[in-house]
Amino acid sequence: MLQDNLIFLFSLIAIGLIALLVNNFFSTREQQQEYRSKRLRELNQKSGEALETLAVLKEANCRSEISDALSGYIVSMIEEISTLAPDSDLLQDISAQKESADRVIAVPGGFNNDRALKKAQIHIQYAEKLCIEMAQLGKLSVSRAKQFQHDLYWLHVCVFVDAHINQGNYYLDRDDKLIAMSHYKHAKAMIARANVPQKQKQDYIDKIRELLNKARPSSAMATGNLAASLDQLTQKEGKEEHN
């Protein structure tokens, strides 16, 4: 009788252990599935934003070292997606987006409207955050991340300066010199405020100075305007004398 009770007790314990193991197995599997789904959503969003940023940087003719570093970071995210969901549509979509981003080339004057400039601003600033993120993950040294941030800041300035210069050139070609000068002066002010060494600014300073000189009225035109004004003043004085 005692032996039967022991057997029954051990059987209950064994069944309980098996139940715990089975429950733990399914619980762990459920947690892993939940983590997998959550992580894939994060990777989908992060890789998509990073790919858009990479395309904008390439279009803005960003330094190749920065584009290459960001491209490598995106590849690491794609590899993680491949591990979590090797046959998924997500992997195919992100891989296709990466191929498209890799084909983007610099487009001079590609940011000549408010919408394009806003897009460039958003993505260049996001690229700065990605540099910090890469440094935190050990994919980039701290010193290199800081240098990249400085370069991206300058790129941001250059995109807006080039936009004003291109707009100025557009109006100068149409002989609308006042509007042209306004754009050139905006470009000059942005360069003056830029927190970079003077040597780095110099090419822009020289270029804008030359453009401002082109947009200013010629001396002959200025003389003509002065003569016309004097004639008007003389005529006015003559009329007053007759009255």
Contacts in CASP RR format, 6 or more apart in sequence:
PFRMAT RR
TARGET T0000
AUTHOR 0000-0000-0000
METHOD contacts of the structure
MODEL  1
MLQDNLIFLFSLIAIGLIALLVNNFFSTREQQQEYRSKRLRELNQKSGEA
LETLAVLKEANCRSEISDALSGYIVSMIEEISTLAPDSDLLQDISAQKES
ADRVIAVPGGFNNDRALKKAQIHIQYAEKLCIEMAQLGKLSVSRAKQFQH
DLYWLHVCVFVDAHINQGNYYLDRDDKLIAMSHYKHAKAMIARANVPQKQ
KQDYIDKIRELLNKARPSSAMATGNLAASLDQLTQKEGKEEHN
36 84 0 8 1.000
36 85 0 8 1.000
39 80 0 8 1.000
39 84 0 8 1.000
40 81 0 8 1.000
40 84 0 8 1.000
40 85 0 8 1.000
40 88 0 8 1.000
40 90 0 8 1.000
43 77 0 8 1.000
43 80 0 8 1.000
43 81 0 8 1.000
43 84 0 8 1.000
43 90 0 8 1.000
43 94 0 8 1.000
44 81 0 8 1.000
44 90 0 8 1.000
44 94 0 8 1.000
46 77 0 8 1.000
47 74 0 8 1.000
47 77 0 8 1.000
47 78 0 8 1.000
47 81 0 8 1.000
47 94 0 8 1.000
47 97 0 8 1.000
48 94 0 8 1.000
48 97 0 8 1.000
49 126 0 8 1.000
50 70 0 8 1.000
50 73 0 8 1.000
50 74 0 8 1.000
50 77 0 8 1.000
50 130 0 8 1.000
51 74 0 8 1.000
51 94 0 8 1.000
51 97 0 8 1.000
51 98 0 8 1.000
51 101 0 8 1.000
52 123 0 8 1.000
53 70 0 8 1.000
53 123 0 8 1.000
53 124 0 8 1.000
53 126 0 8 1.000
53 127 0 8 1.000
53 130 0 8 1.000
54 67 0 8 1.000
54 70 0 8 1.000
54 71 0 8 1.000
54 74 0 8 1.000
54 101 0 8 1.000
54 104 0 8 1.000
55 100 0 8 1.000
55 101 0 8 1.000
55 104 0 8 1.000
56 119 0 8 1.000
56 120 0 8 1.000
56 123 0 8 1.000
56 124 0 8 1.000
57 66 0 8 1.000
57 67 0 8 1.000
57 70 0 8 1.000
57 123 0 8 1.000
57 124 0 8 1.000
57 127 0 8 1.000
57 155 0 8 1.000
58 67 0 8 1.000
58 101 0 8 1.000
58 104 0 8 1.000
58 105 0 8 1.000
58 106 0 8 1.000
59 104 0 8 1.000
59 105 0 8 1.000
59 106 0 8 1.000
59 107 0 8 1.000
59 110 0 8 1.000
60 106 0 8 1.000
60 111 0 8 1.000
60 120 0 8 1.000
60 124 0 8 1.000
60 155 0 8 1.000
60 158 0 8 1.000
60 159 0 8 1.000
61 106 0 8 1.000
61 108 0 8 1.000
62 127 0 8 1.000
62 151 0 8 1.000
62 152 0 8 1.000
62 155 0 8 1.000
63 151 0 8 1.000
63 155 0 8 1.000
65 148 0 8 1.000
66 127 0 8 1.000
66 131 0 8 1.000
66 148 0 8 1.000
66 151 0 8 1.000
66 152 0 8 1.000
69 131 0 8 1.000
69 134 0 8 1.000
69 139 0 8 1.000
69 140 0 8 1.000
69 144 0 8 1.000
69 148 0 8 1.000
70 127 0 8 1.000
70 130 0 8 1.000
71 101 0 8 1.000
71 102 0 8 1.000
72 139 0 8 1.000
73 130 0 8 1.000
73 134 0 8 1.000
73 139 0 8 1.000
74 98 0 8 1.000
74 101 0 8 1.000
75 98 0 8 1.000
76 139 0 8 1.000
77 94 0 8 1.000
78 91 0 8 1.000
78 94 0 8 1.000
78 95 0 8 1.000
78 98 0 8 1.000
81 88 0 8 1.000
81 90 0 8 1.000
81 91 0 8 1.000
81 94 0 8 1.000
82 91 0 8 1.000
85 91 0 8 1.000
109 162 0 8 1.000
109 163 0 8 1.000
109 166 0 8 1.000
110 116 0 8 1.000
111 117 0 8 1.000
111 119 0 8 1.000
111 120 0 8 1.000
111 159 0 8 1.000
111 162 0 8 1.000
111 163 0 8 1.000
112 163 0 8 1.000
112 166 0 8 1.000
112 167 0 8 1.000
117 159 0 8 1.000
117 160 0 8 1.000
117 163 0 8 1.000
120 156 0 8 1.000
120 159 0 8 1.000
121 156 0 8 1.000
121 159 0 8 1.000
121 160 0 8 1.000
124 152 0 8 1.000
124 155 0 8 1.000
124 156 0 8 1.000
124 159 0 8 1.000
125 156 0 8 1.000
127 152 0 8 1.000
128 148 0 8 1.000
128 149 0 8 1.000
128 152 0 8 1.000
128 153 0 8 1.000
131 140 0 8 1.000
131 145 0 8 1.000
131 148 0 8 1.000
131 149 0 8 1.000
131 152 0 8 1.000
132 145 0 8 1.000
132 149 0 8 1.000
134 140 0 8 1.000
134 145 0 8 1.000
135 141 0 8 1.000
135 142 0 8 1.000
135 144 0 8 1.000
135 145 0 8 1.000
140 148 0 8 1.000
150 196 0 8 1.000
153 195 0 8 1.000
153 196 0 8 1.000
154 194 0 8 1.000
154 196 0 8 1.000
154 200 0 8 1.000
157 190 0 8 1.000
157 191 0 8 1.000
157 194 0 8 1.000
157 196 0 8 1.000
158 204 0 8 1.000
160 190 0 8 1.000
161 187 0 8 1.000
161 190 0 8 1.000
161 191 0 8 1.000
161 204 0 8 1.000
164 183 0 8 1.000
164 184 0 8 1.000
164 186 0 8 1.000
164 187 0 8 1.000
164 190 0 8 1.000
165 183 0 8 1.000
165 184 0 8 1.000
165 187 0 8 1.000
165 207 0 8 1.000
165 208 0 8 1.000
165 211 0 8 1.000
167 183 0 8 1.000
168 179 0 8 1.000
168 180 0 8 1.000
168 183 0 8 1.000
168 184 0 8 1.000
168 211 0 8 1.000
168 215 0 8 1.000
169 180 0 8 1.000
169 211 0 8 1.000
170 180 0 8 1.000
171 177 0 8 1.000
171 179 0 8 1.000
171 180 0 8 1.000
171 183 0 8 1.000
172 180 0 8 1.000
172 211 0 8 1.000
172 214 0 8 1.000
172 215 0 8 1.000
177 215 0 8 1.000
177 216 0 8 1.000
177 217 0 8 1.000
180 211 0 8 1.000
180 215 0 8 1.000
181 212 0 8 1.000
181 215 0 8 1.000
181 216 0 8 1.000
184 208 0 8 1.000
184 211 0 8 1.000
184 212 0 8 1.000
184 215 0 8 1.000
185 212 0 8 1.000
187 204 0 8 1.000
187 208 0 8 1.000
188 205 0 8 1.000
188 208 0 8 1.000
188 212 0 8 1.000
191 201 0 8 1.000
191 204 0 8 1.000
191 205 0 8 1.000
191 208 0 8 1.000
194 201 0 8 1.000
217 225 0 8 1.000
END
